[in-house]
Amino acid sequence: TALLSAVFLQQSYTASLPESNHLVLMDRIYVVLYALLVVSLVHVVLQGIRTRRGANHDAAVRGDRISVALQALFFFVAVWWLIRTTS
């Protein structure tokens, strides 16, 4: 759902922009978003494998929280860096 939402949001904003050959800031932010979506999907698959092998529920919850925190931190730092280098 998140991937489809991101794709449709990106297409809706690019439809109103004139054609250009370079990436605008928003395109670069979407690249970061797509990378984090892939990381999230890999994390879900790995957590599913661990759960099937009988992993501890508390360890799984702790892993989810750490993953979310690191991804949020990475996203905000990456967007900050993109804004800073684009201006």
Secondary structure, 3 states (H helix, E strand, C coil): CHHHHHHHHHHHHHHCCCCCCCCCHHHHHHHHHHHHHHHHHHHHHHHHHHHHCCCCHHHHHHHHHHHHHHHHHHHHHHHHHHHHHHC
